[in-house]
């Protein structure tokens, strides 16, 4: 059910779970959700950031994790169960996200945070009439405070409502 807010589409690997570095980045913890695979790295600072984003956006998982994002990540990140955008079975090419994203978003304003935004994603965003922001994240670094602030400022510009101020966890 829509709350009348813009959408925020959130990828996991490379965004909430950085990869590519030999060691766990500072501020992250490793979780053995999949014992035969690399650990998943999550940052507790993201809890406050995601909570603030959830106040300004209707969030949805835009990840190959599917329902496992709600089962495994949502409790650690203190998120409610979020809608999950359906993608082709893994493995799939990043460009294959675009049709599902386009269908899910429709004509609503949207932010898409991902570490693998393709030329097809940029073409889709540029061709939309609704305001759209693509946030490309460095997969070795993951989601940063600067990226979250950029998204919050975009939402403020979109609605004209102040959401980034002294009470913002990003300002503390």
C-alpha positions as CSV (number, residue, x, y, z in Angstrom):
1,X,0.0,0.0,0.0
2,X,1.4,3.4,-1.1
3,X,1.9,6.0,1.6
4,X,2.2,8.7,-1.2
5,X,6.0,8.9,-0.8
6,X,8.6,8.5,-3.5
7,X,10.0,5.1,-3.9
8,X,13.5,4.0,-2.8
9,X,14.8,0.9,-4.4
10,X,17.6,-0.7,-2.4
11,X,20.2,-3.2,-3.7
12,X,22.1,-5.4,-1.2
13,X,25.4,-6.7,-2.5
14,X,27.8,-3.8,-3.0
15,X,25.4,-1.4,-1.2
16,X,24.6,-2.8,2.2
17,X,27.1,-5.7,1.8
18,X,30.3,-4.3,0.4
19,X,32.7,-6.7,-1.3
20,X,36.0,-6.7,-3.1
21,X,38.1,-5.7,-0.1
22,X,40.3,-8.3,1.5
23,X,39.2,-7.4,5.0
24,X,35.9,-6.3,6.5
25,X,35.6,-2.5,6.2
26,X,35.7,-0.4,9.4
27,X,32.3,-0.2,11.1
28,X,31.0,-3.4,9.5
29,X,30.4,-6.9,11.0
30,X,30.5,-10.2,9.2
31,X,27.5,-12.6,9.3
32,X,27.6,-16.2,8.2
33,X,24.2,-16.4,6.7
34,X,25.5,-18.8,4.0
35,X,28.1,-21.1,5.6
36,X,29.6,-22.2,2.3
37,X,30.0,-18.7,1.0
38,X,31.7,-15.5,1.9
39,X,30.3,-13.8,5.0
40,X,27.8,-11.0,4.6
41,X,29.1,-7.6,5.8
42,X,26.6,-5.2,7.4
43,X,27.1,-1.9,9.1
44,X,25.1,-1.0,12.3
45,X,25.3,2.7,11.3
46,X,23.0,1.9,8.4
47,X,20.2,1.2,10.9
48,X,19.7,4.9,11.7
49,X,20.3,5.9,8.0
50,X,17.7,3.4,6.7
51,X,15.2,4.4,9.4
52,X,15.5,8.1,8.3
53,X,15.2,7.0,4.6
54,X,12.1,5.0,5.6
55,X,10.5,8.1,7.0
56,X,10.9,9.9,3.6
57,X,10.4,7.0,1.2
58,X,8.5,3.9,0.5
59,X,11.4,1.4,0.4
60,X,11.6,-1.8,-1.6
61,X,14.3,-4.4,-2.1
62,X,15.8,-4.3,-5.6
63,X,18.2,-7.2,-5.2
64,X,18.8,-10.8,-6.3
65,X,18.4,-11.7,-2.6
66,X,14.7,-11.7,-3.1
67,X,12.7,-12.7,0.0
68,X,15.9,-13.6,1.8
69,X,16.6,-9.9,2.2
70,X,13.5,-9.7,4.5
71,X,14.4,-13.0,6.3
72,X,18.1,-12.4,6.9
73,X,18.9,-8.7,6.6
74,X,15.8,-6.9,7.8
75,X,16.1,-8.1,11.4
76,X,19.8,-7.1,11.6
77,X,19.1,-3.7,10.0
78,X,15.9,-3.3,12.0
79,X,13.8,-2.8,8.9
80,X,10.2,-3.8,8.5
81,X,9.3,-6.4,5.8
82,X,9.8,-4.6,2.6
83,X,8.3,-5.3,-0.8
84,X,10.6,-7.3,-3.0
85,X,11.0,-6.6,-6.7
86,X,11.1,-9.8,-8.7
87,X,14.1,-10.4,-10.9
88,X,15.2,-13.2,-13.1
89,X,16.8,-16.2,-11.4
90,X,20.4,-15.8,-10.3
91,X,22.7,-15.3,-12.0
92,X,21.4,-12.5,-14.2
93,X,23.0,-9.5,-15.8
94,X,22.6,-6.2,-14.0
95,X,20.8,-4.7,-17.1
96,X,18.1,-7.3,-16.5
97,X,16.9,-5.4,-13.5
98,X,15.6,-2.5,-15.6
99,X,12.4,-4.0,-16.9
100,X,11.3,-5.2,-13.4
101,X,12.3,-1.8,-11.9
102,X,10.4,0.1,-14.6
103,X,7.3,-2.1,-14.0
104,X,7.4,-1.7,-10.2
105,X,8.0,2.0,-10.2
106,X,5.4,3.0,-12.9
107,X,5.1,6.7,-13.0
108,X,6.1,7.4,-9.3
109,X,9.2,9.4,-8.3
110,X,12.0,7.1,-7.4
111,X,15.5,6.7,-6.2
112,X,17.5,3.6,-7.1
113,X,20.6,2.8,-5.1
114,X,22.8,0.1,-6.7
115,X,26.5,-0.7,-7.3
116,X,25.9,-1.9,-10.9
117,X,23.8,0.8,-12.6
118,X,24.1,0.0,-16.3
119,X,23.7,2.2,-19.4
120,X,20.2,0.7,-19.7
121,X,19.4,1.9,-16.2
122,X,20.6,5.4,-17.0
123,X,18.7,5.5,-20.2
124,X,15.5,4.4,-18.4
125,X,16.0,7.1,-15.7
126,X,16.7,9.8,-18.3
127,X,13.6,8.9,-20.3
128,X,11.2,9.1,-17.3
129,X,8.8,12.0,-16.8
130,X,8.8,11.4,-13.0
131,X,11.7,12.6,-10.9
132,X,14.4,9.9,-10.7
133,X,17.7,9.7,-9.0
134,X,20.2,6.9,-9.5
135,X,22.8,6.6,-6.8
136,X,25.8,4.5,-7.9
137,X,27.7,3.0,-4.9
138,X,31.3,1.8,-4.8
139,X,30.9,-1.9,-4.1
140,X,34.1,-2.0,-2.0
141,X,32.9,0.9,0.2
142,X,29.1,0.3,0.4
143,X,26.5,2.8,1.3
144,X,28.0,6.0,2.7
145,X,26.6,8.9,4.7
146,X,27.2,11.2,1.8
147,X,25.0,9.0,-0.5
148,X,22.3,8.9,2.1
149,X,22.4,12.7,2.5
150,X,22.3,13.1,-1.2
151,X,19.1,11.0,-1.3
152,X,17.5,12.9,1.6
153,X,18.3,16.3,0.0
154,X,16.8,15.0,-3.3
155,X,13.6,14.1,-1.4
156,X,13.6,17.5,0.3
157,X,13.9,19.2,-3.1
158,X,11.1,17.0,-4.5
159,X,8.6,17.7,-1.7
160,X,9.8,21.1,-0.5
161,X,9.6,19.7,3.1
162,X,12.5,20.0,5.4
163,X,13.7,16.5,6.4
164,X,17.4,17.2,6.9
165,X,18.0,19.3,10.0
166,X,19.3,19.4,13.5
167,X,17.3,16.4,14.5
168,X,18.7,14.3,11.6
169,X,20.9,11.4,12.7
170,X,23.1,12.3,9.8
171,X,23.8,15.7,11.4
172,X,24.8,14.3,14.8
